């Protein structure tokens, strides 16, 4: 039997990149998928791809920083599929500047998407998990920057560190309801989000784009390789399908050895 047969997964930021790969992997493993993304067309298109493969999926447009939209999206998901068993809080953006040049508006935008979005989706999905009495798995998309800092990314590093604290709290509060919470901490994954950073960092650091890739992004990996979306999806599947509370409150780094604990 497929590892997620009969489960319903609500995945934010899943119209593209890492979130889309997780959605496709979960669908292959038998889950019904809710593609929750700010990009309505992208969400609907990804859901259509999953439906064509023989799995069930719906696409929902949602701004994860908007409380009413999040609550409405979760209600829509429950109406469509009856429950939510898995939340993958993946929606995120990146803005890079030196601290002294970071606008307060951009700081607040970054924290709102990464932290407020994680909180709002967690609260809405936990209510459903508790009401169903079936437990669940909550997965946060952290980063190697949940463990260490990099230049030019003050709000991103702050938010990604914060997700570990949220996951640990959810793990403790959710235990009596059989709700697990964990964090995936990828290294650099060559998604549009990262591709956008390469010329930005080259300009800000005064180096070539090739040097950004080799000497900034991949410098500390063991093999000079980017982490792939498939790598991250496999970790998400592990967290989503794990059969007990033995694996909760943890953060797992998948980074080609960039960060080692």
RABEL-V924003 format. One record per pair of residues at least 12 apart in sequence whose ideal C-beta (glycine too) atoms are under 10 Angstrom apart, sorted by the first residue. I is the first residue (numbers start at 1). J is the second residue. D is the distance in whole Angstrom. If there is no record, write none. Layout:
# RABEL-V924003
I&J&D  I&J&D
This chain:
# RABEL-V924003
1&29&10  1&30&7  2&26&10  2&27&10  2&28&8  2&29&5  2&30&3  2&31&8  2&55&10  2&241&9  3&25&10  3&26&9  3&28&9  3&29&5  3&30&7  3&31&9  3&237&7  3&238&9  3&240&8  3&241&4  3&242&10  3&243&10  4&25&9  4&26&6  4&27&9  4&28&9  4&29&4  4&30&5  4&31&4  4&32&9  4&33&10  4&85&8  4&86&7  4&137&10  4&237&8  4&240&6  4&241&6  5&29&8  5&30&4  5&31&8  5&241&10  6&30&7  6&31&8  6&32&8  6&83&9  6&85&8  6&134&10  7&26&8  7&29&8  7&30&7  7&31&5  7&32&7  7&33&10  7&81&10  7&83&9  7&84&9  7&85&4  7&86&6  7&134&9  7&136&9  7&137&9  7&240&7  7&241&8  8&26&10  8&31&7  8&32&5  8&33&8  8&34&7  8&56&9  8&77&7  8&78&8  8&80&9  8&81&4  8&82&7  8&83&5  8&84&5  8&85&5  8&86&7  8&87&10  8&125&10  8&128&9  8&132&10  8&136&9  9&22&8  9&23&7  9&25&10  9&26&5  9&27&8  9&29&10  9&31&5  9&32&7  9&33&5  9&34&7  9&35&10  9&57&9  9&77&9  9&81&9  9&84&8  9&85&7  9&86&4  9&87&8  9&88&7  9&136&10  9&137&9  9&139&9  9&236&9  9&240&7  10&32&10  10&33&8  10&34&4  10&35&9  10&36&6  10&60&9  10&62&10  10&73&8  10&74&7  10&77&5  10&78&9  10&81&9  10&84&5  10&85&9  10&86&7  10&87&5  10&88&7  10&89&9  10&121&7  10&124&9  10&125&6  10&128&9  10&136&10  10&138&10  11&23&5  11&26&7  11&31&9  11&33&7  11&34&7  11&35&7  11&36&6  11&37&9  11&43&10  11&46&10  11&57&10  11&86&8  11&87&8  11&88&4  11&89&9  11&90&6  11&91&9  11&121&10  11&139&9  11&141&10  11&236&9  12&34&9  12&35&9  12&36&5  12&37&7  12&38&9  12&60&10  12&62&7  12&64&5  12&70&9  12&73&9  12&87&8  12&88&7  12&89&6  12&90&5  12&91&4  12&92&9  12&113&10  12&117&7  12&118&9  12&120&10  12&121&6  12&141&9  13&35&9  13&36&8  13&37&6  13&38&8  13&39&9  13&42&10  13&43&10  13&62&10  13&64&8  13&88&9  13&89&8  13&90&4  13&91&3  13&92&6  13&93&9  13&113&9  13&117&9  13&141&8  13&193&10  14&26&10  14&33&8  14&34&8  14&35&5  14&36&7  14&37&6  14&39&10  14&42&9  14&43&7  14&46&7  14&47&9  14&57&10  14&59&9  14&88&7  14&90&6  14&91&8  15&35&6  15&36&9  15&37&4  15&38&8  15&39&5  15&40&9  15&41&8  15&42&3  15&43&5  15&44&9  15&45&7  15&46&5  15&47&9  15&59&8  15&61&10  15&91&10  16&37&8  16&39&8  16&42&6  16&43&10  16&45&10  16&46&8  16&191&7  16&192&7  16&193&9  16&229&10  17&90&8  17&92&9  17&189&8  17&190&10  17&191&4  17&192&6  17&193&6  17&194&9  17&229&7  17&232&9  18&88&9  18&90&6  18&92&9  18&141&7  18&184&9  18&186&7  18&189&6  18&191&6  18&193&9  18&227&9  18&228&9  18&229&5  18&230&10  18&231&10  18&232&5  18&233&8  18&236&9  19&35&8  19&36&9  19&37&7  19&46&9  19&88&7  19&89&10  19&90&4  19&91&7  19&92&9  19&141&8  19&191&9  19&229&9  19&232&10  19&233&10  19&236&10  20&35&8  20&37&9  20&42&9  20&43&10  20&45&10  20&46&6  20&49&9  20&50&10  20&90&9  20&191&9  20&229&8  20&233&9  21&189&9  21&191&9  21&228&8  21&229&4  21&230&6  21&231&9  21&232&7  21&233&5  21&234&10  21&236&9  22&86&10  22&88&6  22&90&7  22&139&8  22&141&9  22&184&9  22&229&8  22&230&10  22&232&7  22&233&5  22&234&9  22&235&9  22&236&5  22&237&8  22&240&9  23&35&6  23&36&10  23&37&10  23&43&10  23&46&6  23&47&9  23&49&9  23&50&7  23&55&10  23&57&7  23&88&8  23&90&9  23&233&9  23&236&10  24&46&8  24&49&8  24&50&7  24&53&8  24&55&9  24&57&10  24&229&9  24&230&10  24&233&8  25&229&9  25&230&8  25&232&9  25&233&4  25&234&7  25&236&7  25&237&6  25&240&9  26&50&9  26&55&9  26&57&10  26&86&7  26&88&8  26&233&8  26&236&8  26&237&7  26&240&7  26&241&9  27&46&10  27&47&10  27&49&9  27&50&5  27&51&9  27&53&6  27&54&9  27&55&4  27&56&8  27&57&7  28&50&9  28&53&8  28&54&10  28&55&8  28&233&10  28&237&9  29&55&9  29&237&6  29&240&8  29&241&7  30&55&8  30&56&10  30&241&10  31&50&10  31&55&8  31&56&9  31&57&9  31&81&10  31&85&8  31&86&7  31&237&10  31&240&8  31&241&9  32&50&9  32&55&7  32&56&4  32&57&7  32&58&8  32&77&9  32&80&8  32&81&5  32&82&9  32&83&9  32&84&10  32&85&9  32&86&10  33&46&8  33&47&7  33&50&6  33&51&9  33&55&7  33&56&7  33&57&4  33&58&8  33&59&9  33&77&10  33&81&9  33&86&10  33&88&10  34&47&8  34&56&10  34&57&7  34&58&6  34&59&8  34&60&6  34&62&10  34&73&8  34&74&9  34&76&8  34&77&4  34&78&9  34&80&8  34&81&7  34&84&8  34&86&10  34&87&10  34&88&10  35&47&5  35&48&10  35&49&9  35&50&8  35&57&6  35&58&7  35&59&4  35&60&7  35&61&10  35&62&10  36&58&9  36&59&8  36&60&5  36&61&8  36&62&5  36&63&10  36&64&8  36&69&10  36&70&9  36&73&6  36&74&9  36&76&9  36&77&8  36&87&10  36&88&9  36&89&10  36&90&9  36&91&8  36&121&8  37&59&7  37&60&8  37&61&7  37&62&7  37&63&10  37&64&9  37&90&10  37&91&7  38&61&7  38&62&7  38&63&6  38&64&8  38&65&10  38&66&10  38&69&10  38&91&7  38&93&10  38&113&9  39&59&9  39&61&7  40&59&7  40&60&8  40&61&4  40&62&9  41&59&8  41&61&9  42&59&8  42&61&9  43&57&9  43&58&8  43&59&3  43&60&6  43&61&6  43&62&8  44&57&10  44&58&8  44&59&4  44&60&9  44&61&8  45&59&7  46&59&6  47&59&4  47&60&9  56&80&9  56&81&7  57&80&10  57&81&10  58&76&8  58&77&7  58&79&10  58&80&5  58&81&8  60&72&9  60&73&5  60&74&9  60&76&6  60&77&7  60&80&9  61&73&8  62&74&9  62&76&9  62&77&10  62&91&9  62&117&9  62&120&10  62&121&9  63&91&9  63&112&10  63&113&9  63&117&8  63&120&10  64&89&8  64&90&10  64&91&5  64&92&9  64&112&9  64&113&6  64&114&9  64&116&7  64&117&3  64&118&8  64&119&9  64&120&6  64&121&6  65&91&9  65&108&10  65&109&8  65&111&10  65&112&4  65&113&6  65&114&10  65&115&10  65&116&5  65&117&6  65&119&10  65&120&7  66&112&10  66&116&9  66&117&9  66&120&8  67&116&9  67&119&10  67&120&6  67&123&9  67&124&9  68&120&10  69&120&9  70&116&9  70&117&8  70&119&9  70&120&4  70&121&6  70&122&10  70&123&8  70&124&5  70&125&9  71&120&8  71&121&10  71&123&9  71&124&5  71&127&9  72&124&9  73&120&10  73&121&8  73&124&8  74&87&9  74&120&9  74&121&8  74&123&9  74&124&4  74&125&6  74&127&8  74&128&6  75&124&8  75&128&9  77&124&9  77&125&9  77&128&8  78&124&10  78&125&9  78&127&10  78&128&6  78&131&9  78&132&9  82&128&10  82&132&8  83&128&6  83&129&8  83&131&9  83&132&5  83&134&7  83&136&9  84&121&10  84&124&9  84&125&5  84&126&9  84&127&9  84&128&5  84&129&6  84&131&10  84&132&8  84&134&10  84&136&7  84&138&10  85&125&9  85&128&9  85&129&7  85&132&8  85&134&7  85&135&8  85&136&5  85&137&7  85&179&10  85&240&8  86&125&9  86&129&9  86&136&6  86&137&5  86&138&8  86&139&7  86&180&10  86&236&9  86&239&9  86&240&5  86&241&9  87&118&9  87&121&6  87&122&7  87&124&9  87&125&4  87&126&8  87&128&9  87&129&8  87&136&7  87&137&8  87&138&5  87&139&7  87&140&9  87&170&10  87&179&10  87&181&9  87&240&10  88&121&9  88&125&10  88&137&9  88&138&8  88&139&5  88&140&8  88&141&7  88&184&9  88&233&10  88&236&6  88&239&9  88&240&8  89&114&9  89&115&10  89&117&7  89&118&4  89&119&9  89&120&9  89&121&5  89&122&7  89&125&9  89&138&7  89&139&7  89&140&5  89&141&6  89&142&10  89&163&8  89&166&9  89&167&9  89&181&10  89&183&9  90&117&9  90&118&9  90&121&10  90&139&8  90&140&8  90&141&4  90&184&9  90&232&9  90&236&9  91&113&6  91&114&8  91&117&5  91&118&9  91&121&8  91&141&8  92&110&9  92&113&6  92&114&5  92&117&8  92&118&9  92&141&7  92&142&10  92&143&9  92&156&8  92&159&8  92&160&9  92&163&10  92&193&7  93&106&10  93&109&8  93&110&7  93&113&6  93&114&8  93&156&9  93&193&7  93&196&10  94&110&8  94&114&10  94&143&10  94&152&10  94&153&7  94&155&10  94&156&6  94&191&10  94&193&5  94&194&8  94&196&7  94&197&6  94&200&9  95&107&9  95&109&7  95&110&6  95&152&9  95&153&8  95&154&10  95&155&7  95&156&8  95&196&10  95&197&10  95&200&9  96&150&9  96&151&9  96&152&4  96&153&6  96&154&9  96&155&10  96&156&8  96&196&9  96&197&6  96&200&5  96&201&6  96&203&10  96&204&7  96&205&10  97&152&6  97&153&9  97&154&8  97&155&9  97&200&9  97&204&7  98&151&8  98&152&6  98&154&9  98&204&7  99&151&9  99&152&9  99&153&10  99&154&5  99&155&9  101&152&9  101&204&9  102&152&9  102&153&10  102&154&6  102&155&7  106&154&10  106&155&7  107&154&7  107&155&5  107&158&9  107&159&10  108&155&8  109&155&8  110&153&9  110&154&9  110&155&4  110&156&6  110&157&10  110&158&8  110&159&6  111&155&6  111&156&9  111&158&7  111&159&5  111&162&8  112&155&10  112&159&9  113&155&10  113&159&8  114&140&9  114&141&9  114&142&9  114&143&10  114&155&8  114&156&7  114&158&9  114&159&4  114&160&7  114&162&8  114&163&7  115&155&10  115&158&9  115&159&5  115&160&9  115&162&5  115&163&7  115&165&10  115&166&7  116&159&10  117&159&10  118&138&9  118&140&6  118&141&9  118&142&10  118&159&9  118&162&8  118&163&6  118&166&6  118&167&9  118&170&9  118&183&10  119&162&10  119&163&10  119&166&7  119&170&10  121&138&9  121&140&10  122&138&6  122&140&8  122&166&7  122&167&9  122&169&10  122&170&6  122&174&9  122&179&10  122&181&8  123&170&10  125&138&7  125&179&9  126&138&7  126&170&7  126&173&8  126&174&7  126&177&8  126&179&6  126&181&9  129&174&8  129&177&6  129&178&8  129&179&5  130&174&8  130&176&9  130&177&5  130&178&10  130&179&7  131&177&10  132&177&10  133&177&8  133&178&9  134&177&9  134&178&8  134&179&10  135&174&8  135&175&10  135&177&6  135&178&3  135&179&6  135&180&8  135&245&9  136&174&8  136&177&8  136&178&8  136&179&5  136&180&7  136&181&9  136&240&9  137&174&10  137&178&10  137&179&7  137&180&5  137&181&8  137&182&8  137&236&9  137&239&6  137&240&5  137&241&8  137&242&7  137&247&9  137&248&9  138&166&9  138&167&7  138&170&6  138&171&9  138&174&7  138&179&7  138&180&7  138&181&4  138&182&8  138&183&10  138&239&9  138&240&10  138&248&9  139&167&9  139&180&9  139&181&8  139&182&6  139&183&8  139&184&6  139&235&9  139&236&6  139&237&10  139&238&10  139&239&5  139&240&7  140&160&9  140&162&10  140&163&5  140&164&8  140&166&7  140&167&5  140&170&9  140&181&7  140&182&7  140&183&5  140&184&7  140&185&9  140&239&10  140&251&9  141&160&9  141&163&8  141&183&8  141&184&6  141&185&9  141&186&8  141&232&8  141&236&9  142&159&9  142&160&5  142&161&8  142&162&9  142&163&5  142&164&6  142&166&10  142&167&8  142&182&9  142&183&4  142&184&6  142&185&4  142&186&8  142&251&6  142&252&9  142&253&9  143&156&7  143&157&8  143&159&9  143&160&4  143&161&9  143&163&9  143&183&9  143&184&9  143&185&6  143&186&6  143&187&8  143&188&9  143&189&10  143&251&10  143&253&9  143&255&9  143&259&10  144&157&10  144&160&8  144&185&6  144&186&7  144&187&5  144&188&8  144&220&9  144&227&9  144&253&6  144&254&9  144&255&5  144&258&6  144&259&5  145&157&5  145&158&9  145&159&9  145&160&5  145&161&8  145&185&8  145&186&10  145&187&10  145&259&9  146&159&9  146&160&4  146&161&6  146&162&9  146&163&6  146&164&5  146&165&10  146&167&9  146&183&6  146&184&9  146&185&5  146&186&10  146&251&6  146&253&8  146&259&9  147&160&8  147&161&8  147&164&8  147&183&10  147&185&6  147&251&8  147&253&7  147&255&9  147&258&10  147&259&5  147&260&10  147&261&8  148&160&10  148&161&9  148&220&10  148&258&9  148&259&6  149&161&9  150&201&9  150&216&8  150&217&9  151&201&9  151&204&9  151&205&8  151&216&9  152&197&9  152&200&8  152&201&7  152&204&6  152&205&8  152&216&10  153&197&9  153&201&10  160&183&9  160&185&8  160&251&10  163&181&10  163&183&6  163&184&10  163&185&9  163&251&8  164&182&10  164&183&6  164&185&8  164&249&9  164&250&9  164&251&5  165&183&10  166&181&8  166&183&9  167&180&9  167&181&4  167&182&6  167&183&5  167&248&9  167&249&6  167&250&8  167&251&7  168&181&8  168&182&10  168&183&9  168&248&9  168&249&5  168&250&9  168&251&9  169&181&8  169&249&9  170&182&9  170&248&9  170&249&8  171&245&8  171&247&10  171&248&4  171&249&3  171&250&8  172&248&9  172&249&7  174&245&9  174&248&8  174&249&10  175&245&6  175&248&7  175&249&9  176&245&10  178&244&9  178&245&7  178&248&10  179&245&9  179&248&8  180&239&7  180&240&9  180&242&7  180&244&8  180&245&6  180&246&9  180&247&7  180&248&4  180&249&8  180&250&9  181&239&9  181&248&6  181&249&7  181&250&9  182&235&9  182&236&9  182&238&9  182&239&5  182&240&9  182&242&8  182&247&7  182&248&6  182&249&7  182&250&5  182&251&7  182&252&7  183&235&10  183&239&9  183&249&9  183&250&7  183&251&4  183&252&7  183&253&9  184&231&10  184&232&6  184&233&10  184&234&10  184&235&5  184&236&6  184&238&9  184&239&7  184&250&10  184&251&8  184&252&6  184&253&8  184&254&7  185&232&10  185&235&9  185&251&5  185&252&6  185&253&4  185&254&7  185&255&7  185&258&10  185&259&7  185&261&10  186&226&10  186&227&5  186&228&9  186&229&9  186&231&7  186&232&5  186&235&8  186&252&10  186&253&8  186&254&5  186&255&6  186&256&10  186&258&9  187&217&8  187&218&8  187&220&9  187&221&7  187&225&9  187&226&7  187&227&4  187&231&9  187&232&10  187&253&8  187&254&7  187&255&3  187&256&6  187&257&9  187&258&4  187&259&7  188&213&9  188&216&9  188&217&4  188&218&7  188&221&8  188&225&10  188&226&6  188&227&6  188&255&8  188&256&9  188&258&8  189&226&6  189&227&5  189&228&7  189&229&6  189&230&10  189&231&8  189&232&6  189&254&9  189&255&9  190&213&9  190&217&9  190&225&10  190&226&5  190&227&8  190&228&8  190&229&9  191&226&9  191&228&10  191&229&7  191&232&10  194&213&10  194&217&8  194&226&8  194&227&10  197&212&8  197&216&9  197&217&8  198&210&9  198&212&5  198&213&6  198&216&9  198&217&8  199&212&8  200&212&9  201&213&10  201&216&6  201&217&8  202&216&9  213&226&9  217&258&9  218&255&10  218&256&8  218&258&8  219&258&8  220&255&8  220&256&9  220&257&8  220&258&5  220&259&8  220&260&9  221&255&7  221&256&4  221&257&6  221&258&5  221&259&10  222&255&9  222&256&6  222&257&4  222&258&8  222&260&9  223&256&6  223&257&8  224&256&8  225&255&10  225&256&5  225&257&10  226&255&10  226&256&8  227&253&10  227&254&6  227&255&6  227&256&6  227&258&8  228&254&9  228&256&10  231&254&5  231&255&9  231&256&9  232&254&6  234&254&8  235&252&6  235&253&9  235&254&5  236&252&10  236&254&10  238&252&8  239&252&8
